[in-house]
Structures are given as structure tokens and as C-alpha cells.
Amino acid sequence: MGTTGEAAGISEWLGQSGRSWAEQWRRTDRGFSMLTERLLQRTREFDFGSMLDIGCGAGELSLAIARGRPQCRVVGVDISPPLVAAARERGAHHPDVVFELADAATWRPVEPFAPDLLVSRHGVMFFDDPASAFANLRELAAPGAALMFSCFRGRELNPALTEASTLLPDPPPPPADPRAPGPFAFADRDYVEQILTRAGWSDLAVEAYDFAMIVGGGADPIEDSLAYFTTIGPAARAARELGEADREAFLGRLRDLARRNLREGIVSLRAAAWIVTARKA
């Protein structure tokens, strides 16, 4: 989720971004913990016996739902081999949870599988053709199936993603097309509703949800937050390419950012999401 310039195409998730997020899944689980809990709460609104996790990453949401619904069949799909490998390792003791290496935009299950619920925690903003992707997902869903996903709202509401990049010697500009695949592709609520309507989904509803994204903790939360910012997230790739002097100066600015956002042993920054629900008629 996010690279230099905030564009994250398929090649990024097949390469360094996928490896970094797979290696750092504990940090991302912690960072999204408040959002994950809200999504789990919202799943209780639905009656389902099978579920598809779109862009499942390292599998946290899939496994959390499976633990609460041991009879539910859960399938997670992601395009990144390292993330799917991490999810499979974490889910080795959950026989009803399967993780598939595939692009959810075009994926069709080999065995019969029509999920009653389709969910995603920030995994849907990277589709090259989102209307086509959501049409495919609707086609494979069971009649009356529910869709629920989260995505980031505007960049100005998400310092957790944007602040570190502003501290780089040469901050990357926003993408020329604000709807290009990337973290903020679904920031415009009207655009999201148009996509889903075109794809045939109905009963649309959108919740604005604000949460604290945890970026540092443990024995030394300041240094822990530096490890977060320099391994995952929009500033990480640019940080790896800095010369020694620029890198040291950048790390100093990151430490100041972390200190300003340190409270009770935790470094966190504000994040803002949409939680979108819809129904297959």
C-alpha cells in the first residue's frame, strides 16, 4: 500500500513492496488494529457462511473472522506471493481458511465457491479497472451477498500516510490522476458510489471512520516508528534511495515527528477511512 509517488501497481506488490509488507506484517496488524476491530464489529451485521477477503495481504482479517466463526469457509485472495506465503504460514492451523495467489479483479475459483460476504481492509484501491473488478466480484458472489470494504479518505485527513513523505529532501508530488491506483484512489465518495453502481451493486452505504494508526511502540517507540516509516508506507522506497547525509537528516526529522505524536508509550498519527457496504440484489 503506497510507494514513492503513492502509485502502487501490480509490479510493486510482486516486488519490494510485497516483500516489505510480508516481512512487517506485525507492524501493519498493529497499525490497522483500530480499523480491523471496527470491520469485525461491522461483520456482525451480516449473516454469512462463506467469505472472500479481497487483497487479503498477510491474512489478519481473514483469520480474525475465522476465529470468531469457526464454521465459516474463508478464502483470502492477494496478488503478492510474499504476502500470500505469510498468510498461509499464519493460517496453517485453520483448515477452513484458504489463501489464493490471484488477482481478485479477474479471479474465478477452481472449486465451487460463492461467498455470502466479500470484505477488504484497504485492498481495493489498486484495481486498474475498478468497475470491471467489482463486476467480476459481484458475478462470483452468492445471490444477496453483501460487500464491505474500507479505503482511505482524502490525503489531507491522513497524516499517518502523508506526513513522513513531506519530510523527505525532495517530497514526491501527488499523482497527476487522483483516481490512479494507489492509497487515495477511492478518496472521493461519489466516485466510489459510481463505480459500484456501474458494477451492479445496490443498497450502497458509506460510513466515515477516523482512527489512530499506530506506528511506534515497545521499549523504544521513537526508534520503532522510524523502522515503520523506513520499511513500509509511502516514504519507505524514497528513504532507501537517499544518500548518507540526506538520510541522516531525514531520520532526524522523523524522530521529531514521532516525538510530537508520542503519547503513553505509543506513537500514532491520524488516519481517516470510508467503510463502504453494498448488496448483490
Order of alpha helices (4+ residues) and beta strands (2+ residues): alpha-alpha-alpha-alpha-beta-alpha-beta-alpha-beta-beta-alpha-beta-alpha-alpha-beta-alpha-alpha-alpha-beta-beta
